[in-house]
Amino acid sequence: MTRTAQTGPESLLRRTLAEKRIALVAWRLLVLQNADPAVAAGAARFSTYRAHPWRRMEHTMDSGERLFFSDREGLRREIARLERAHRRIEGTDDQGRPFTALDPAVRVWVLVTLYESMTAMRELSGDPMSPAELDGLYAEFRAVCAEFGLPDELFPKTAADVPAYMDRTIRERLEYSDAVHDLLFTMLRQAPAPRRLGRLGPAWPLLRRLIARFLTALTLADLPPAFRERFDLPRTRSAAVLSWTLHHGMRRAMTRLPDRLRYRIPPTGAPAARPAAAPPGDGGADGPATGRVPRPRRNRGGGSPRARAEAFFRQVLDQTGDGYLTSADLQAMAHNVCWQLELDDAAEAEVYAGFDTWWQHLRATMDTDGDDRVSRAEFTAAMVAGADRDPDYLHKGLHTALRALFRAADTDGSGHVGADEYRVLFGGSRVHPAELNHGFRQLDADGDGRITEDEFLRAFTDYFTARTDTAAGAQLLGRP
């Protein structure tokens, strides 16, 4: 098998990235990346990190594994997938400046901060890399970056040039954006509970306050001095003590563990393929662990079309978490489908077009105040009235997106979605097979072991029109 330079069994890059203690500098990495104006603008306009932080983190980890733990073919597929996703992230920020996620300088910054975070992990733990190790790590890192086709002159020439590049970029280009402030002081204090908490879920409001205080202090202590100086972010003595204790303690503990406990991914192995994100009713990326059959989740949509429409708005449509629907929410839904299914350009364009048609229908029939967004009240009232009044109401918008989704899931072109295709579309690494089997049976109305397009559409029609939860489609957000 042909492999890129970084993927050998003794790769320093792999061993560093695979260490579980890399998580200690993960939030620091996100802050640095989101301080770039283009990254911040893209996050403000298109990102779902506020409403779905755990799913967003899962996607980031998945992509990192594919980039740095795959063979050359897998690496190139992932780069192509990233480019398809990022080319739609463009526009004008609040200051009227154009931005695009495909700006080469921005992409280089995002990549170099990942390398710098690996070296920071070692420095903060009291075990900095030697000059020879830094040279080796940077050579392996640049071998991956070469596949992106970015101009060489935008990268620091050598490992020794990285600190000056970081310092210069921090002082000349970075800004204290809303995204940076959210990451440091707001987001975790408002984050929804990860479903994997299980019985600890009720304690989440307290846990997240403690986690937020801890992570804020650690990140402020660990950020580069130039960053703290420029944006007047003090490093308190207590935060410095916390940082020293955690980094030094984790190094001493982790380096004594066997590889199976020390590394999140075996450094010498390729990552396991991940299924796609689950639908709202089946656990999703934050769903229950697969070690035991989960208790059936209650359908929080209630028994009426109005209650189910409100639940659908909260749990599915409002991807950006701001309480309104805009084109960005529908684009985010299309992005999640395309990201997981790894569609080609033509199939991806069809999915985006389907969701755009749905958005245009939502805006035309629901945006009563003309502010180019749809509130929950507007959505609920219009959806219930429209579905009752016009038999073709769902056909004109929602069904267009669903047909594109169905065709994307029908990978063999058979005209049906089989059980395996259903699992790829709606499965998740922490979704129990019992939940997937239940969902498949509900949509497979005639019990023939496959789902037709009509059955797929009928389930969503039932969800918005059925008067009770006994209709199969009424259980899309969970079992009654």
C-alpha positions in Angstrom: 0.0 0.0 0.0 1.3 3.4 -1.0 1.6 5.7 2.1 2.4 9.3 2.6 5.6 10.1 4.5 3.8 10.6 7.8 2.2 7.2 8.1 5.1 4.9 8.9 4.9 2.8 12.1 7.6 5.0 13.8 6.1 8.3 12.7 6.5 11.1 15.3 3.6 12.9 13.8 1.3 9.9 14.2 2.5 9.2 17.7 2.1 12.8 18.8 -1.4 13.3 17.3 -2.6 9.9 18.6 -1.7 10.7 22.3 -4.9 11.2 24.4 -3.3 14.2 26.2 -3.4 16.1 22.9 -7.0 16.9 24.1 -5.4 19.3 26.6 -4.5 21.7 23.8 -7.5 21.1 21.6 -9.5 24.2 22.9 -6.4 26.3 22.6 -6.1 25.2 18.9 -9.7 26.2 18.2 -9.2 29.6 19.8 -6.2 30.3 17.6 -7.9 29.2 14.4 -11.1 31.1 15.1 -9.1 34.3 15.7 -8.4 34.5 12.0 -11.0 36.9 10.5 -12.0 34.6 7.7 -12.5 31.6 10.0 -14.5 33.7 12.4 -16.7 35.0 9.6 -17.3 31.5 8.3 -18.1 30.3 11.8 -20.6 33.1 12.4 -22.4 32.5 9.1 -22.2 28.8 8.5 -21.0 26.9 11.6 -23.3 24.8 13.9 -20.8 24.8 16.7 -23.0 26.7 19.1 -26.0 24.4 18.7 -24.2 21.2 18.0 -20.7 21.5 19.6 -20.3 17.7 20.2 -21.2 16.8 16.6 -18.9 19.6 15.3 -16.0 18.2 17.4 -16.8 14.6 16.2 -16.5 15.9 12.6 -13.2 17.6 13.3 -11.7 14.5 14.9 -12.9 12.3 12.1 -11.4 14.6 9.5 -8.1 14.7 11.4 -7.9 10.9 11.5 -8.5 10.7 7.8 -5.9 13.3 7.0 -3.1 12.0 9.2 -3.8 8.3 9.6 -4.8 7.3 6.1 -2.9 6.0 3.1 -2.3 8.5 0.2 -5.6 7.6 -1.5 -7.6 8.2 1.8 -5.7 11.5 2.4 -6.6 12.8 -1.1 -10.2 11.8 -0.7 -10.4 13.7 2.6 -8.8 16.8 1.1 -11.3 16.6 -1.8 -14.1 16.3 0.7 -12.8 19.3 2.6 -12.5 21.4 -0.5 -16.1 20.6 -1.6 -17.4 21.6 1.8 -15.3 24.8 2.2 -15.9 26.2 -1.3 -19.4 27.1 -0.2 -18.2 29.0 2.9 -17.8 32.5 1.5 -19.4 35.9 1.8 -18.9 39.2 3.5 -18.3 39.7 7.2 -19.9 42.3 9.5 -17.2 44.8 8.5 -17.9 44.4 4.8 -14.8 42.4 4.1 -15.1 39.5 1.6 -14.0 36.1 3.0 -13.6 32.6 1.7 -12.6 29.4 3.4 -10.5 28.5 0.4 -8.1 31.5 0.9 -4.7 29.8 0.8 -3.3 32.0 3.6 -6.2 31.0 5.9 -5.8 27.3 5.1 -2.1 27.5 5.8 -2.8 29.2 9.2 -5.3 26.5 10.2 -2.8 23.8 9.3 0.2 25.3 10.9 -1.7 25.9 14.2 -2.2 22.1 14.3 1.6 21.5 14.0 2.2 24.3 16.6 -0.3 22.7 19.0 1.6 19.4 18.9 4.9 21.1 19.9 3.0 23.2 22.5 1.7 20.0 24.1 5.3 18.8 24.6 6.6 22.2 25.8 3.8 22.7 28.3 4.4 19.2 29.8 8.1 20.0 30.5 9.3 17.7 27.7 10.0 20.0 24.7 11.1 18.4 21.4 14.7 18.6 20.5 15.7 20.6 17.3 16.1 17.3 15.5 12.6 16.1 16.6 11.1 19.4 15.5 12.7 19.1 12.1 11.5 15.5 11.7 7.9 16.3 12.9 7.7 19.3 10.6 9.0 17.3 7.6 6.3 14.7 8.2 3.7 17.4 8.7 4.7 19.2 5.5 4.5 15.9 3.5 0.7 15.9 4.4 0.3 19.6 3.6 1.9 19.1 0.2 -1.2 17.2 -0.9 -3.3 20.3 -0.4 -1.5 22.0 -3.2 -1.0 25.3 -1.3 1.8 27.6 -2.2 5.1 26.6 -0.4 6.0 30.2 0.3 3.0 30.6 2.6 4.4 28.0 5.0 7.2 28.6 7.4 10.3 27.3 5.6 11.6 25.2 8.5 10.5 24.2 12.0 12.7 26.9 13.4 10.7 29.5 11.5 7.3 28.5 12.9 7.5 30.6 16.1 8.2 33.7 14.1 5.3 32.9 11.7 3.0 32.4 14.7 4.1 35.6 16.4 3.8 37.7 13.1 0.4 36.3 12.3 -1.0 36.9 15.8 0.2 40.5 15.8 -0.7 41.4 12.2 -3.8 39.4 11.2 -5.7 37.9 14.1 -8.6 39.5 15.8 -10.6 39.0 19.0 -13.7 37.8 17.3 -17.1 36.8 18.7 -16.1 33.2 17.9 -13.0 33.6 20.1 -15.1 35.1 22.9 -17.7 32.3 22.7 -15.0 29.6 22.8 -13.3 31.2 25.9 -16.2 32.4 27.9 -19.7 31.5 26.6 -20.1 28.4 24.5 -19.5 25.6 27.1 -21.7 27.5 29.7 -24.6 27.0 27.2 -23.7 23.8 25.5 -26.4 21.0 25.4 -25.6 17.8 27.3 -23.8 15.1 25.3 -26.2 12.2 25.2 -23.4 9.8 26.2 -23.7 11.2 29.7 -26.6 8.8 30.3 -27.7 9.0 33.9 -25.5 11.9 34.6 -27.6 14.0 32.2 -29.5 15.8 34.9 -26.3 17.0 36.5 -25.1 18.6 33.2 -26.1 22.2 34.2 -23.7 22.0 37.1 -21.0 19.9 35.3 -20.8 22.3 32.4 -20.2 25.3 34.6 -17.3 23.5 36.3 -16.0 22.3 32.9 -16.3 25.8 31.4 -14.3 27.4 34.3 -11.7 24.7 34.1 -11.3 24.9 30.3 -11.2 28.7 30.2 -8.5 28.9 32.9 -6.4 26.2 31.1 -6.8 27.8 27.7 -5.9 31.3 28.9 -2.8 29.9 30.6 -1.7 27.9 27.5 -2.2 30.5 24.7 0.9 31.9 23.2 2.2 35.0 25.1 1.9 37.2 22.0 -1.8 36.3 21.8 -2.5 37.1 25.4 -0.6 40.3 25.2 -2.3 41.5 22.1 -5.8 40.9 23.4 -5.2 41.6 27.1 -6.0 38.1 28.3 -4.2 37.8 31.7 -2.6 34.5 32.8 -3.4 34.3 36.5 -1.2 32.5 38.9 -4.0 29.9 39.7 -4.4 29.2 36.0 -0.6 28.8 35.6 -0.6 26.3 38.4 -3.5 24.4 36.9 -1.8 24.2 33.6 1.5 23.0 35.0 -0.2 20.4 37.1 -2.3 19.0 34.3 0.3 18.9 31.6 3.1 17.6 33.8 0.8 15.1 35.6 -0.6 13.8 32.3 2.8 13.3 30.8 4.0 11.3 33.7 0.9 9.2 33.8 0.4 8.6 30.1 4.0 7.8 29.3 3.8 4.9 31.8 0.7 3.4 30.2 0.7 0.7 27.5 0.0 1.9 24.0 -3.6 0.7 24.0 -4.4 3.1 26.9 -2.0 5.9 26.0 -3.1 6.4 22.4 -6.6 7.3 21.1 -5.7 5.7 17.8 -3.0 3.0 17.4 -0.1 5.0 15.9 0.6 2.2 13.5 -2.9 1.6 12.3 -5.4 3.3 10.1 -8.6 4.7 11.6 -11.7 2.6 11.5 -14.3 3.8 9.0 -17.0 5.9 10.8 -20.7 5.6 9.9 -22.7 8.7 9.1 -24.4 10.8 11.6 -27.7 9.5 13.0 -31.1 11.1 12.5 -32.5 13.0 15.5 -34.4 10.1 16.9 -31.6 7.6 16.8 -28.9 9.0 19.1 -26.7 10.9 16.6 -23.0 11.4 17.1 -23.7 11.9 20.8 -25.9 8.9 21.1 -25.8 6.2 23.6 -22.8 3.8 23.9 -23.2 0.5 22.0 -22.2 -1.7 25.0 -25.9 -2.2 26.0 -29.3 -1.9 24.6 -30.5 1.6 25.4 -33.9 2.4 27.0 -36.2 3.6 24.3 -36.2 7.4 24.2 -39.5 9.1 24.5 -40.8 11.1 21.6 -40.5 14.7 22.8 -42.6 15.8 19.9 -45.9 15.1 21.6 -49.0 13.7 20.0 -50.1 16.7 17.9 -48.7 18.1 14.6 -48.1 21.4 16.2 -46.0 19.9 19.0 -44.1 17.8 16.6 -43.4 20.8 14.3 -42.0 22.7 17.3 -39.8 19.7 18.2 -38.6 19.4 14.6 -37.6 23.1 14.6 -35.7 22.8 17.8 -34.0 19.5 17.3 -33.4 19.3 13.5 -33.8 22.6 11.7 -32.2 25.2 13.9 -28.7 24.0 13.1 -26.9 27.3 14.1 -28.8 27.5 17.4 -29.9 31.1 17.1 -33.6 30.5 17.4 -34.3 31.2 13.7 -34.1 29.4 10.3 -32.0 31.0 7.6 -30.3 29.7 4.5 -27.3 28.8 6.7 -29.3 26.3 8.6 -30.4 24.4 5.5 -26.9 24.6 4.1 -25.6 23.1 7.3 -28.1 20.2 7.0 -27.0 19.6 3.4 -23.3 19.8 4.5 -23.8 17.1 7.1 -25.4 14.7 4.6 -22.6 15.3 2.0 -19.8 15.2 4.6 -20.9 11.8 5.9 -21.8 10.1 2.6 -18.6 11.4 0.8 -20.7 12.2 -2.3 -19.1 13.2 -5.6 -19.6 16.7 -7.1 -22.8 15.9 -9.0 -24.5 14.1 -6.1 -23.4 16.8 -3.7 -24.8 19.6 -5.9 -28.1 17.7 -6.1 -28.4 17.6 -2.3 -27.6 21.3 -1.9 -30.0 22.2 -4.6 -32.8 20.2 -2.9 -32.2 21.8 0.4 -32.0 25.3 -1.2 -35.4 24.6 -2.8 -36.8 23.7 0.6 -35.4 27.0 2.1 -36.9 29.1 -0.7 -40.3 27.5 0.0 -39.9 28.0 3.8 -39.0 31.7 3.2 -41.8 32.3 0.7 -44.5 30.7 2.9 -43.3 31.4 6.4 -41.3 34.7 6.6 -44.3 36.9 7.5 -42.3 39.9 8.6 -39.8 39.9 5.7 -36.6 39.7 7.7 -35.2 36.8 5.6 -35.4 34.4 8.5 -38.1 32.1 10.0 -38.9 32.1 13.7 -40.1 29.0 15.5 -43.6 30.5 15.8 -43.7 31.3 12.1 -42.5 27.8 11.2 -45.0 26.0 13.4 -48.0 28.0 12.4 -47.3 27.9 8.7 -46.3 24.2 8.7 -49.5 23.1 10.4 -51.7 25.3 8.4 -50.0 24.6 5.1 -50.1 20.8 5.6 -53.8 20.9 6.5 -54.8 23.3 3.8 -52.8 22.1 0.8 -52.1 18.4 0.0 -49.1 19.5 -2.1 -47.6 21.8 0.5 -44.9 19.4 1.7 -44.3 18.3 -1.9 -43.4 21.8 -2.9 -40.5 22.2 -0.4 -39.7 19.4 2.1 -40.1 16.6 -0.3 -37.7 18.1 -2.8 -34.9 17.9 -0.1 -36.0 14.4 0.9 -35.8 13.1 -2.6 -32.3 14.4 -2.9 -31.4 12.8 0.4 -33.0 9.5 -0.6 -31.1 9.4 -3.9 -27.8 10.2 -2.2 -28.4 7.3 0.3 -29.3 4.9 -2.6 -25.6 4.3 -3.4 -26.2 1.3 -5.7 -28.9 3.1 -7.8 -31.5 0.4 -7.1 -34.3 2.8 -6.4 -34.5 1.5 -2.8 -32.6 2.1 0.4 -31.7 -1.2 2.0 -30.8 -1.9 5.6 -27.1 -1.4 5.0 -27.6 1.9 3.1 -29.9 3.0 5.9 -27.2 2.3 8.5 -24.7 4.3 6.5 -27.1 7.2 6.3 -28.5 7.2 9.8 -26.0 5.2 11.8 -23.5 6.5 14.2 -20.5 5.2 16.2 -22.5 5.3 19.4 -26.0 4.4 18.0 -27.1 0.9 19.2 -28.2 -1.5 16.4 -31.5 -1.9 18.1 -32.3 1.8 17.5 -31.3 1.5 13.8 -33.4 -1.6 13.4 -36.4 0.1 14.9 -36.1 3.1 12.7 -35.7 1.0 9.6 -38.8 -1.1 10.4 -40.9 2.0 11.0 -40.0 3.4 7.5 -40.3 0.0 5.8 -44.1 0.2 5.7 -44.7 -3.1 3.7 -42.0 -5.1 5.6 -40.2 -6.2 2.4 -36.7 -5.3 3.9 -36.2 -2.2 1.8 -37.4 1.4 1.8 -38.9 2.9 -1.3 -38.8 6.7 -2.0 -42.6 6.8 -1.4 -42.2 5.1 2.0 -39.4 7.6 2.8 -41.6 10.6 1.9 -44.7 9.1 3.6 -42.9 8.9 6.9 -42.1 12.6 7.0 -45.6 13.4 5.8 -47.0 11.4 8.7 -44.7 13.3 11.1 -46.2 16.6 10.2 -49.8 15.5 9.7 -50.6 12.5 11.9 -53.0 13.3 14.8 -51.5 10.7 17.1 -48.1 9.0 17.6 -49.3 5.6 16.3 -48.3 6.5 12.7 -44.8 5.2 12.0 -43.6 8.6 10.7 -44.7 10.3 13.9 -41.8 8.5 15.6 -39.0 10.2 13.6 -37.7 12.0 16.7 -37.9 9.0 19.0 -40.2 6.3 20.1 -43.5 7.3 21.8 
